[in-house]
Amino acid sequence: MHAYIHVSVSTCIRTCIRTDVRTNIRNSTRTDANIQGGETHRNVAQVLSRTKDRRDDSKHHKVRRGSHINQSSQGCQGRRNATKPPKVNSQTPTVYNMTTIQNVAIAGASGDLGKPILEALIAAKTFNVTILSRKSSTATFPDPVKVVHVDYSSVEDITAALQGQDAVVSALTTVAMEVQLPLIEACIAAGVKRFIPSEFSADIDNPKSSTLPVYQPKIAVHKALKARAEAHPGFTYTLIRNGVLLDWIMAQGFILAFDSESPPLFDGGDRPFSVTNVASVGKAVVGALQHLAETSNRVIYVHDLVITQNQVLTIARKLAPQRTWKPVVVKTEELEAQSRENYAKGNITLHSSLGFLIRAAFGEGYGGEFQHVDNELIGMGFQTEADLEKMVDAALHHALVPGS
Ligand SMILES: NC(=O)c1ccc[n+]([C@@H]2O[C@H](COP(=O)([O-])OP(=O)(O)OC[C@H]3O[C@@H](n4cnc5c(N)ncnc54)[C@H](OP(=O)(O)O)[C@@H]3O)[C@@H](O)[C@H]2O)c1
């Protein structure tokens, strides 16, 4: 197994942010020119490098209620032009006689995405929730949720922990993608009916995105799930794809690096891409568990809205007219090529994977904008440009707390 399976998106960005931000900004003398070669990757990493500081800062702010994004049921009005309604995915199966889900175990509930998923499961008030956590974990959880510490390398241990569970949701870090293989076996052994793996990603089935090395561990999990579900009809799965986690990533200054004078615009910043807030991913998980038959053995695509970087920049300029951002155009093709070069040289690190992740979200033909979404299928609404504006406002003032 390659080392890149030990890379998580969040850790990746957290790692990048360890660079001295102020030095990076001081060093950045480029304004609106395309940047080339190694310089391109460095510039993106420099912009991303501020994010830990911002992330830490944000923890010192109280949760800003104004930054909470309410779900809207007005169709896909949050799309860039607010005109085209989303197409509903047509893969809905016709069998509707599955049992309902009562007992749900969640793995990785202490993570960036696991926390809001846990909150959504609890808020649904229809599930008995159990948390699976590593024996070595120091994470703490809200009372009175039951916590079972497991050894993810032992199918027997996990199987014992999963007795009586109807569903298992995994929000494990990318570091643990391969850990999901024994977890799947334990689900089957314990009679779990539905497994939702730690997917929560771009469109990995897209022919171009599927070639990106960073996604291969998730693709290996898909293959295992398909094979195991075919062999064990009582065991089913749902893959949830949500595009870019908007509030999480915007709080870190990624979609628009508000603190930078020269934020990167990937391929010019006009390419639409699907985004979802972390709280909405929690709702998608609940929706999938509440629509068991419709979401059986398939991928569901959800998004809150479709945006472009330039749309966010326009909103930011309206909200902060005193700021004079001079964005830098960065080519995602070059970022992908650099990441491939890094991998070919055996330089498989968190930082070296960034080009792949950016390429999947922003690259032309990589499926960053979902063409079919399943929001309606699972009873999930959409968001609007007004919601986006509230979030940009919060991000500008370092008051955006993902999931709040
Ligand atoms: N689409 C996007 O923009 C986007 C952005 C970020 C993440 N994601 C995806 O969301 C999922 C969750 O990512 P995340 O950033 O929320 O994860 P995370 O915070 O890095 O980690 C989640 C949890 O995984 C458990 N864990 C950590 N290392 C482990 C190991 N070696 N073995 C087993 N468990 C381990 C920990 O829980 P315990 O301590 O309780 O055991 C940890 O809290 C991933 O699939 C990731 O790719 C997508």
The ligand as an SDF file (V2000), in Angstrom:
LIG
                    3D

 48 52  0  0  0  0  0  0  0  0999 V2000
  -14.7060   16.9750    0.2640 N   0  0  0  0  0  0  0  0  0  0  0  0
  -13.9190   17.6750    1.0500 C   0  0  0  0  0  0  0  0  0  0  0  0
  -13.6910   18.8810    0.8180 O   0  0  0  0  0  0  0  0  0  0  0  0
  -13.3270   17.0220    2.2620 C   0  0  0  0  0  0  0  0  0  0  0  0
  -12.6150   17.7800    3.1690 C   0  0  0  0  0  0  0  0  0  0  0  0
  -12.1230   17.1480    4.3190 C   0  0  0  0  0  0  0  0  0  0  0  0
  -12.3170   15.7740    4.5120 C   0  0  0  0  0  0  0  0  0  0  0  0
  -13.0130   15.0720    3.5670 N   0  0  0  0  0  0  0  0  0  0  0  0
  -13.2340   13.6250    3.7720 C   0  0  0  0  0  0  0  0  0  0  0  0
  -13.9910   13.4270    4.9720 O   0  0  0  0  0  0  0  0  0  0  0  0
  -13.5700   12.2200    5.6310 C   0  0  0  0  0  0  0  0  0  0  0  0
  -13.1920   12.5360    7.0730 C   0  0  0  0  0  0  0  0  0  0  0  0
  -12.0800   13.4150    7.0450 O   0  0  0  0  0  0  0  0  0  0  0  0
  -11.7030   14.3250    8.3110 P   0  0  0  0  0  0  0  0  0  0  0  0
  -10.7820   15.3780    7.8290 O   0  0  0  0  0  0  0  0  0  0  0  0
  -12.9520   14.7290    9.0280 O   0  0  0  0  0  0  0  0  0  0  0  0
  -10.9040   13.2580    9.1960 O   0  0  0  0  0  0  0  0  0  0  0  0
   -9.9740   13.5930   10.4640 P   0  0  0  0  0  0  0  0  0  0  0  0
  -10.5430   14.7340   11.2260 O   0  0  0  0  0  0  0  0  0  0  0  0
   -8.5650   13.7300    9.9820 O   0  0  0  0  0  0  0  0  0  0  0  0
  -10.0660   12.2230   11.3040 O   0  0  0  0  0  0  0  0  0  0  0  0
  -11.3100   11.6060   11.6590 C   0  0  0  0  0  0  0  0  0  0  0  0
  -11.1370   10.5770   12.7430 C   0  0  0  0  0  0  0  0  0  0  0  0
  -10.4840    9.4150   12.2550 O   0  0  0  0  0  0  0  0  0  0  0  0
   -9.9470    8.6970   13.3820 C   0  0  0  0  0  0  0  0  0  0  0  0
   -8.5810    8.3020   13.0540 N   0  0  0  0  0  0  0  0  0  0  0  0
   -7.5010    9.0890   12.8890 C   0  0  0  0  0  0  0  0  0  0  0  0
   -6.4180    8.3620   12.5540 N   0  0  0  0  0  0  0  0  0  0  0  0
   -6.8270    7.0680   12.5300 C   0  0  0  0  0  0  0  0  0  0  0  0
   -6.1750    5.8310   12.2430 C   0  0  0  0  0  0  0  0  0  0  0  0
   -4.8880    5.7510   11.9640 N   0  0  0  0  0  0  0  0  0  0  0  0
   -6.9200    4.7050   12.2840 N   0  0  0  0  0  0  0  0  0  0  0  0
   -8.2270    4.7420   12.5750 C   0  0  0  0  0  0  0  0  0  0  0  0
   -8.8890    5.8910   12.8640 N   0  0  0  0  0  0  0  0  0  0  0  0
   -8.1970    7.0370   12.8160 C   0  0  0  0  0  0  0  0  0  0  0  0
   -9.9800    9.6670   14.5750 C   0  0  0  0  0  0  0  0  0  0  0  0
  -11.0760    9.2990   15.4330 O   0  0  0  0  0  0  0  0  0  0  0  0
  -10.8290    8.6550   16.9090 P   0  0  0  0  0  0  0  0  0  0  0  0
   -9.7240    9.4650   17.5350 O   0  0  0  0  0  0  0  0  0  0  0  0
  -12.1540    8.8500   17.6040 O   0  0  0  0  0  0  0  0  0  0  0  0
  -10.4690    7.2210   16.7040 O   0  0  0  0  0  0  0  0  0  0  0  0
  -10.2500   10.9960   13.9050 C   0  0  0  0  0  0  0  0  0  0  0  0
  -10.9140   11.9370   14.7170 O   0  0  0  0  0  0  0  0  0  0  0  0
  -12.4220   11.6510    4.7680 C   0  0  0  0  0  0  0  0  0  0  0  0
  -12.9480   10.6970    3.8850 O   0  0  0  0  0  0  0  0  0  0  0  0
  -11.9330   12.8450    3.9840 C   0  0  0  0  0  0  0  0  0  0  0  0
  -11.3330   12.5200    2.7520 O   0  0  0  0  0  0  0  0  0  0  0  0
  -13.5200   15.6570    2.4700 C   0  0  0  0  0  0  0  0  0  0  0  0
  1  2  1  0
  2  3  2  0
  2  4  1  0
  4  5  1  0
  4 48  2  0
  5  6  2  0
  6  7  1  0
  7  8  2  0
  8  9  1  0
  8 48  1  0
  9 10  1  0
  9 46  1  0
 10 11  1  0
 11 12  1  0
 11 44  1  0
 12 13  1  0
 13 14  1  0
 14 15  2  0
 14 16  1  0
 14 17  1  0
 17 18  1  0
 18 19  2  0
 18 20  1  0
 18 21  1  0
 21 22  1  0
 22 23  1  0
 23 24  1  0
 23 42  1  0
 24 25  1  0
 25 26  1  0
 25 36  1  0
 26 27  1  0
 26 35  1  0
 27 28  2  0
 28 29  1  0
 29 30  1  0
 29 35  2  0
 30 31  1  0
 30 32  2  0
 32 33  1  0
 33 34  2  0
 34 35  1  0
 36 37  1  0
 36 42  1  0
 37 38  1  0
 38 39  2  0
 38 40  1  0
 38 41  1  0
 42 43  1  0
 44 45  1  0
 44 46  1  0
 46 47  1  0
M  CHG  2   8   1  16  -1
M  END
$$$$
